[in-house]
Amino acid sequence: MMYLPVQSFSLRPALSYGQMEDTMKNRFFLRHGGKVLTSLATLSLIVAGIILASQPGATQSSKGTGVISGTVTADRGVVRGFRVKVKDTAHKITYTVFSRRGQYKVSDLPPSSYEVRVLQRGFESPVETVALGAGETKTANLALKAEAPPPSTVQLVDYDTLYPPGPGRDLLEVTCMGCHGKGMFHRQQRNADGWRASVELMLSGPMPGGQPAPALGRTNMPARDKEAIVQYLASNFGPNSPKRDLKLDELLVDEDAVADALFVEYDAPKMEFRRPGRPNPNATHFLHDPYLDAEGQVWYPSVAANSIVRLNPREMDPEKRWKEWVLPENSGWVFLHGITVDSKNHLFWAEINGGRVGELDPQTGEMTRHSLPTLGSVLQVAVDSKDNIWYGQVHGVGVGRIDAKTRRVKQWPTPTPDASAYGLAIDQKDRAWFAGYGKNVVLMVDPVSDTVKEYKTLTRAAGPRRLGVDSKGIVWHSEFLAGKIGSINSDTGEQKEYTLPLRHTHPYETWPDREDNIWITDHVYGCIIKFDRKTEKFTYYPLPQYGSFAGGGWSVPKIEVAKDNTIWFGSRGVANTVAVHWIPKGGPRE
């Protein structure tokens, strides 16, 4: 089945900013793990069934797995690429596919009890219970009822109306929006003194949550610029300002493009909530940056639990699927962030609050927290070909490297102070690249020449975030504020930009897969987005849960590409904390 890019988009204003394997045998393990097997005979049956089910026209499942399919209808409008969620209640795995022409199918399901429903904004879905046996095909038809839109007193306007042009907006965009985006300031109503205190907090601290360095602590901002920002904010977002929000373009899903795809969600384990100042009963966990080890296990920092967790997706028993390593109690709550694993299977983590780089030997459980030359918030870590560990301070003075053998640290200051080293990736020459959203730059550190080079983004107010390097050495970075993605040829320095088709998209992650297509995450529309390098087309795939960001978006922290060119990510701001396996070509087969 061909995997088609979106050919066109409707850009009609609709919603508010706040709403919005390599072999067939491996395919079974890719989808839902391998330890459901009990014997070689069972394995043979399952493999035979998967191969049979993969043939054109096949309608029956094997004796080891089953199929759930059906229709999706609605009492209003057109059913176009609706998300159908099939939850295995025993194994705590949820499969999400997209409807095509009002039909859906989920294949290769292990025998279990399932709950089937549709997730589509504006509609109420029934929940159908299905008991699926080995080799069975069951039908669950879903009839949706339209819901009345919730009442709202918020006026939807364009960007220039919400943020009137002028010197104050220019300063706000270049200085503040790279971090906060377009979705923060108009949702707050403060007088001039309140906004002035907020500006001073960014410049002088103390930062909220225990972060050790202010965001703009080394930025020499003239008093007139500070006051211009304060007066702009107070004039437009004062105590009596009207309640307004950004008008978004309508997202029309191309069901022929998305219907080949599959999300697999693994429920996170029960973990103690160790973040101070937050109540346990209603606390929300989230899994941050994933990392895939050589054995196909997926590691995550569990931020609120102050721990590292590991998922074995081949384990069907949900009680045995996860393992947790908790940081020592005397560490404090460090706000775990990025992680990486070296060739010796030692895991390293970044600390936003602790200001260190941590190291875990999973075999012994021994943990070491490496101090750095300066105290700052460490956001991301990455390993190079020699097992050196690189890190970047998102709030602090620089970027650095921990030697693989001696564990000695070398640190480089950023050419522009408070560049805010956010994303981090290593190229084929072991040069480290950092996205600096604070000053709209991308940084490259060459350890051989001992130099740091800085590239200004083509759009002045871009807010670059995450970045990645493709197979040809092209460095790709998001432009969170500008709604674009950018690229830099690591050898020639040539820069390009590509604009996403839906206005106000906030591209966060920008990560190449093994075919050099670029995958982008966005919480405004709650989507993972494919940028097809050959056609230069963007395809938006709605994520499998609603989130709390921007009134409904799911903020995907970071993605990782597996050897089979499928993608893993975590979750934050969603009701059900999960690890997610995204399989672009894992959905129904015709």
C-alpha positions in Angstrom: 0.0 0.0 0.0 1.4 3.3 -1.0 2.1 5.9 1.7 0.7 9.2 0.2 1.6 12.7 1.3 -1.2 15.3 1.7 -1.8 17.0 -1.6 -3.7 20.0 -0.4 -5.0 21.7 2.7 -8.1 23.8 3.5 -7.0 26.9 5.3 -10.5 28.0 6.4 -10.5 29.6 9.9 -12.3 27.4 12.3 -11.0 26.6 15.8 -9.3 28.7 18.4 -5.7 28.3 19.5 -7.0 27.0 22.8 -9.1 24.1 21.1 -7.1 22.9 18.8 9.5 -4.6 10.0 11.5 -5.6 8.2 9.8 -9.1 8.0 6.2 -10.1 8.6 7.2 -12.2 11.6 8.8 -9.1 13.2 5.7 -7.2 12.5 3.8 -9.1 15.2 6.5 -8.3 17.7 6.7 -4.7 16.5 3.0 -4.3 17.1 2.4 -5.9 20.5 5.4 -7.8 21.9 6.5 -11.4 21.9 6.0 -12.9 25.3 2.4 -13.8 24.6 4.0 -16.9 23.1 4.2 -20.1 25.1 5.7 -22.5 22.6 7.5 -22.9 19.3 4.2 -24.4 17.9 2.4 -21.2 18.9 5.1 -19.1 17.2 4.7 -21.1 14.0 0.9 -20.6 14.0 1.2 -16.9 14.6 3.9 -16.3 11.9 1.8 -18.3 9.4 -1.3 -16.4 10.3 0.4 -13.0 9.9 1.8 -13.9 6.5 -1.7 -15.1 5.5 -3.3 -12.0 6.8 -0.8 -9.8 4.9 -1.9 -11.2 1.6 -4.2 -9.1 -0.6 -7.9 -10.0 0.1 -7.2 -11.8 3.3 -10.0 -11.4 5.8 -9.4 -14.0 8.4 -6.8 -13.7 11.2 -4.4 -16.5 12.2 -5.2 -19.0 15.0 -2.9 -16.9 17.2 -4.4 -13.5 16.6 -7.6 -11.8 15.8 -9.2 -8.9 13.9 -11.6 -6.2 15.0 -13.2 -4.1 12.3 -16.4 -2.2 11.6 -18.0 1.0 10.4 -18.0 4.6 11.8 -21.1 6.7 11.2 -22.2 10.1 12.5 -25.4 12.0 12.6 -23.8 15.1 11.3 -21.1 15.9 8.7 -18.7 13.6 7.0 -16.6 10.8 8.7 -13.1 11.6 7.5 -10.1 10.0 9.0 -11.6 9.6 12.5 -9.5 8.0 15.2 -10.7 4.5 16.3 -9.2 3.4 19.6 -9.1 -0.3 20.5 -8.0 -0.9 24.0 -6.7 -4.3 25.2 -7.9 -4.1 28.8 -6.0 -7.1 30.0 -2.6 -6.2 28.5 -3.1 -2.4 28.9 -2.2 -1.7 25.3 -4.3 0.6 23.1 -4.2 0.5 19.3 -5.4 3.6 17.4 -6.1 3.6 13.6 -7.8 6.0 11.3 -11.1 5.3 9.5 -11.1 5.3 5.7 -14.5 5.9 3.9 -16.3 5.1 7.2 -14.5 1.8 7.8 -11.7 0.7 10.1 -9.8 -2.5 10.8 -7.2 -3.5 13.5 -5.4 -6.8 12.7 -3.0 -9.1 14.6 -4.6 -8.6 18.0 -3.9 -11.0 20.7 -6.8 -12.8 22.3 -8.2 -10.6 25.0 -11.1 -8.3 26.0 -11.3 -5.0 24.1 -13.0 -1.7 24.4 -13.6 0.1 21.1 -14.5 3.8 20.7 -13.9 6.8 18.5 -12.0 9.9 19.5 -13.1 12.8 17.4 -13.7 16.4 18.6 -17.3 17.4 18.4 -18.7 13.9 18.7 -19.8 11.5 21.5 -18.8 7.9 20.9 -20.3 4.7 22.3 -17.9 2.2 23.8 -18.3 -1.3 22.5 -16.9 -4.3 24.4 -15.4 -7.1 22.3 -14.2 -10.5 23.6 -11.7 -11.6 20.9 -10.5 -15.2 20.7 -7.6 -16.7 18.7 -8.3 -16.6 15.0 -11.6 -14.7 15.4 -12.8 -11.7 13.4 -15.2 -9.5 15.4 -17.3 -6.5 14.3 -17.9 -3.4 16.3 -19.9 -0.7 14.5 -19.8 2.8 16.1 -22.5 5.4 15.6 -21.5 8.8 16.8 -23.7 11.6 18.0 -22.7 15.2 17.4 -22.1 17.3 20.5 -23.0 21.0 20.8 -20.0 23.2 20.9 -19.2 24.5 24.4 -20.3 28.1 25.0 -17.5 30.6 24.8 -17.0 34.3 25.4 -13.6 34.3 23.8 -13.4 36.3 20.5 -11.3 34.6 17.8 -9.0 37.1 15.9 -6.0 37.0 13.7 -2.4 37.4 15.0 -2.0 41.1 14.1 -5.2 41.9 16.0 -4.3 39.9 19.0 -0.6 41.2 19.0 -0.7 44.6 17.3 2.5 45.3 15.2 5.0 47.7 16.5 8.4 48.0 18.3 7.0 46.4 21.4 5.9 43.3 19.6 9.2 43.1 17.7 11.0 43.0 21.1 8.6 40.5 22.6 9.0 38.2 19.6 12.8 38.2 19.5 13.3 38.2 23.3 10.5 36.2 24.8 8.4 34.3 22.3 11.1 31.8 21.4 10.5 30.2 24.7 6.8 31.0 25.5 5.4 31.0 21.9 2.3 32.8 20.8 0.1 31.0 23.3 1.0 32.5 26.6 0.8 36.2 26.9 -2.8 36.9 25.8 -4.0 34.3 28.4 -2.8 36.4 31.3 -4.1 39.8 32.4 -1.7 41.9 34.5 -1.1 45.6 35.1 2.3 47.2 34.3 3.7 46.3 37.7 2.8 42.6 37.2 4.3 42.4 33.7 7.4 44.3 35.0 7.9 41.7 37.7 7.6 38.9 35.1 10.3 40.5 32.9 12.6 40.9 35.9 12.1 37.3 36.8 13.4 36.2 33.4 16.4 38.5 33.7 17.3 38.1 37.4 15.4 35.1 38.8 14.8 33.2 40.9 13.3 30.9 38.4 10.2 28.9 39.3 10.5 25.2 40.2 14.1 25.4 41.5 15.9 26.0 38.2 19.4 27.2 39.1 19.9 30.0 36.6 17.6 32.7 35.1 16.7 32.5 31.5 18.3 35.8 30.5 20.7 36.2 33.3 23.6 37.3 31.1 21.6 39.5 28.7 22.3 43.1 28.9 18.9 44.5 28.0 18.6 48.3 27.9 16.1 49.8 30.3 14.1 51.3 27.5 13.7 47.9 25.8 12.5 46.3 29.1 10.0 49.1 29.6 8.8 48.9 26.0 8.0 45.2 26.5 6.2 46.0 29.8 4.1 48.8 28.3 3.2 46.7 25.2 2.0 43.8 27.4 0.2 46.1 29.8 -1.6 47.9 27.0 -2.7 44.8 25.2 -3.1 42.3 28.1 -4.0 44.4 31.0 -6.6 43.6 33.8 -9.5 44.7 31.7 -8.4 43.5 28.3 -10.9 41.6 26.2 -10.7 37.8 26.2 -9.4 36.9 22.7 -7.6 34.0 21.2 -5.9 33.1 17.9 -8.1 31.9 15.1 -6.7 28.7 13.7 -6.9 27.2 10.3 -9.1 24.1 10.1 -7.3 20.8 10.1 -8.8 18.5 7.5 -7.3 15.1 7.7 -6.4 13.4 4.5 -7.7 9.9 5.3 -6.0 8.3 2.3 -2.7 9.5 3.8 -3.3 8.7 7.4 -5.3 5.4 7.2 -2.2 3.3 6.8 -1.0 4.3 10.2 -1.1 2.9 13.7 -0.4 4.2 17.2 0.3 1.7 19.9 0.1 3.0 23.5 1.5 1.2 26.5 0.1 2.3 29.8 2.7 3.6 32.1 3.2 1.8 35.4 2.1 3.0 38.8 4.8 5.3 40.1 5.2 7.3 43.3 4.7 11.1 42.7 7.9 12.6 44.1 7.6 16.2 42.7 7.3 18.5 45.7 4.4 20.8 46.1 2.0 18.7 44.0 -0.8 16.6 45.6 -0.6 12.9 44.9 -4.3 12.0 44.2 -4.7 14.1 41.1 -1.1 14.3 40.0 -0.2 13.7 36.4 3.0 11.8 35.5 4.7 12.2 32.2 7.3 10.4 30.2 9.9 12.6 28.6 12.6 11.9 26.0 12.8 8.3 24.9 15.9 6.4 24.0 16.1 3.0 22.3 18.8 0.6 23.4 20.4 -2.2 21.3 17.9 -4.7 22.6 14.9 -2.8 21.5 13.9 -1.6 25.0 12.7 2.0 25.4 14.1 4.2 28.2 12.3 7.3 29.6 12.9 9.8 32.3 9.8 9.9 34.5 9.9 13.5 35.5 7.4 13.6 38.4 8.6 10.2 39.8 12.3 11.4 39.8 13.2 8.1 38.2 14.3 6.3 35.1 12.0 3.7 33.6 12.5 1.1 31.0 9.8 -0.5 28.8 10.2 -3.9 27.2 7.5 -3.8 24.5 7.9 -7.6 23.9 6.5 -8.3 27.4 2.8 -8.8 27.3 2.3 -8.9 31.1 1.8 -5.2 32.1 3.2 -5.9 35.6 6.5 -7.2 34.1 6.7 -4.8 31.2 8.3 -1.9 33.1 11.3 -1.5 35.4 12.1 1.6 37.4 15.3 3.1 38.9 14.7 5.8 41.4 17.2 8.6 42.0 18.7 8.7 45.5 16.6 10.7 48.0 19.4 13.1 48.7 19.4 14.2 45.0 16.3 16.3 45.5 13.8 16.7 42.7 16.1 17.2 39.7 13.5 17.6 36.9 14.9 14.8 34.7 15.0 15.7 31.0 16.9 14.3 28.1 18.6 10.9 28.2 21.0 8.8 26.1 22.8 5.4 26.3 26.4 4.7 25.5 27.9 1.5 23.9 28.4 0.0 27.4 24.7 0.4 28.1 25.3 3.1 30.7 22.4 5.6 30.7 23.0 9.3 31.1 20.4 12.0 32.0 20.1 15.8 32.0 18.9 17.7 35.1 16.9 20.9 34.6 16.9 21.7 38.4 19.9 19.7 39.6 22.2 21.2 37.0 24.2 18.0 36.6 24.5 15.1 34.2 23.6 11.8 35.8 24.9 8.3 35.0 23.2 4.9 35.6 24.7 1.4 35.3 21.5 -0.6 34.9 23.4 -3.9 35.8 24.5 -2.7 39.2 22.0 0.1 39.8 24.9 2.4 40.6 24.2 6.1 40.0 26.7 9.0 39.6 25.8 12.7 39.2 28.5 14.6 37.4 29.1 18.2 38.4 29.7 20.7 35.7 32.0 23.8 35.6 29.0 26.2 35.9 25.6 25.7 37.4 22.7 25.8 34.9 19.7 24.0 33.7 20.8 21.0 31.6 18.2 20.1 29.0 19.6 17.5 26.7 22.4 14.9 26.5 23.7 12.9 23.5 26.5 10.4 22.9 29.0 10.6 20.1 30.8 7.8 18.3 33.6 7.7 20.9 31.1 7.5 23.8 31.7 11.0 24.9 28.6 12.6 26.5 27.5 16.0 25.2 25.2 18.4 27.1 23.7 21.8 26.7 22.6 24.3 29.3 19.2 25.8 28.3 19.7 28.4 31.1 23.4 28.9 31.8 26.5 29.9 30.0 27.4 27.1 27.7 27.6 23.6 26.2 30.0 20.9 27.0 31.4 17.3 26.7 32.2 14.7 29.3 35.1 12.5 28.3 34.2 8.8 27.9 37.3 7.5 29.7 38.3 10.1 32.2 34.9 11.7 32.9 36.6 15.1 32.7 34.4 17.9 31.5 35.2 20.5 28.9 32.8 23.4 28.4 32.4 26.1 25.7 30.6 29.4 26.3 28.0 30.3 23.7 29.1 33.2 21.5 25.8 35.0 22.2 25.0 35.0 25.9 21.8 33.2 27.0 21.5 31.4 23.6 19.5 28.8 25.5 20.9 25.5 24.2 17.8 23.4 23.8 17.9 20.6 21.3 21.1 18.6 20.7 22.3 16.2 18.0 25.7 14.8 16.9 26.6 14.7 13.2 28.7 12.2 11.3 31.9 14.1 12.2 31.2 14.1 15.9 30.4 17.7 15.9 27.6 18.7 18.3 24.7 20.9 17.2 22.4 22.9 19.5 19.2 24.8 18.9 19.4 28.2 20.7 15.8 29.4 21.1 16.8 32.3 23.4 18.6 34.2 20.7 17.4 32.6 17.5 20.6 30.8 16.7 21.9 27.3 15.9 25.3 26.4 17.4 27.9 24.0 16.2 30.8 22.8 18.4 33.8 21.3 16.6 35.9 19.5 19.2 38.8 18.9 16.7 39.3 22.6 16.0 38.0 23.6 19.5 35.6 26.2 18.0 32.0 27.2 18.3 30.2 28.4 15.2 26.8 30.2 15.3 24.2 30.3 12.6 21.4 32.9 12.9 18.0 31.5 11.8 16.7 32.9 8.5 13.6 34.2 10.2 14.6 36.7 12.8 12.0 35.6 15.4 12.2 31.8 14.9 12.5 30.2 18.4 14.4 27.1 17.2 13.9 24.1 19.5 14.7 20.5 18.7 17.0 19.4 15.9 18.4 16.3 14.2 20.9 15.3 11.5 20.0 13.3 8.5 22.1 10.7 6.6 23.6 13.4 4.3 24.7 15.6 7.2 21.9 18.1 6.9 20.9 19.6 10.3 17.2 20.1 10.7 15.7 22.3 13.3 12.3 23.5 14.3 11.2 27.1 14.3 8.7 27.0 17.1 7.6 30.6 16.9 7.7 31.1 13.1 5.8 27.9 12.2 8.6 26.7 10.0 11.4 24.1 9.9 14.9 25.0 8.9 17.9 23.1 7.6 21.7 23.8 7.6 24.2 21.9 5.4 26.8 20.9 8.0 29.6 21.2 5.4 28.7 24.2 3.3 26.6 26.2 5.8 23.7 26.6 3.3 20.5 27.3 5.1 16.9 26.8 4.0 13.4 27.1 5.5 10.1 25.4 4.9 6.7 26.9 6.1 4.1 24.5 7.6 0.7 24.9 5.9 -1.4 25.5 8.9 -1.0 28.9 10.6 0.2 29.0 14.1 1.6 25.4 14.1 4.3 25.3 16.8 6.8 22.8 15.5 8.7 21.4 18.4 10.7 18.3 17.4 12.3 18.0 14.0 13.8 14.6 13.6 14.9 12.7 10.4 13.9 9.1 9.9 16.0 6.5 8.1 14.6 7.6 4.8 15.5 11.2 5.6 11.9 12.3 5.9 11.4 14.7 8.7 9.0 14.1 11.6 7.7 17.1 13.5 5.6 17.4 16.6 3.0 20.1 17.3 0.8 20.7 20.3 -1.4 23.4 18.8 -3.2 21.0 16.5 -2.2 17.9 18.6 -0.4 16.2 15.7 2.7 14.4 14.6 3.6 15.8 11.1 5.6 14.2 8.3 7.6 16.3 5.9 8.2 14.3 2.8 11.6 15.3 1.5 10.9 14.3 -2.1 7.5 16.1 -2.5 8.0 18.7 0.2 4.5 18.0 1.4 3.4 18.0 5.0 1.0 15.3 6.4 -0.7 16.0 9.8 -1.6 12.9 11.9 -3.8 13.6 14.9 -2.4 12.1 18.1 -4.3 9.4 20.0 -5.3 11.4 23.0 -6.4 15.0 23.8 -4.0 17.0 25.9 -4.1 19.9 28.2 -1.7 22.1 26.3 -3.2 25.1 24.5 -6.7 23.9 25.4 -6.5 20.4 24.0 -3.1 19.8 22.3 -0.8 17.0 23.3 2.8 18.2 23.8 5.1 15.4 22.6 8.4 16.0 24.3 10.8 14.1 22.0 10.8 11.4 19.4 13.3 8.6 18.6 13.4 6.6 15.4 13.9 2.8 15.7 16.0 0.6 13.4 12.8 -0.4 11.5 12.0 3.2 10.8 9.2 3.4 13.3 9.0 6.1 15.9 8.7 6.2 19.7 7.7 9.1 22.0 6.4 9.7 25.4 3.5 11.8 26.8 2.8 14.8 28.9 -0.3 16.8 29.5 -2.6 13.8 28.7 -5.1 12.0 30.9 -3.5 8.5 30.5 0.3 8.5 30.7 1.7 6.2 28.0 4.7 5.2 25.9 3.8 5.5 22.3 5.0 3.4 19.3 4.1 5.2 16.1 4.0 3.0 13.0 3.3 5.0 9.9 2.6 1.9 7.8 1.3 -0.3 10.5 -2.5 0.1 10.0 -5.1 -1.8 8.0 -4.1 -3.8 5.0 -6.3 -4.0 1.9 
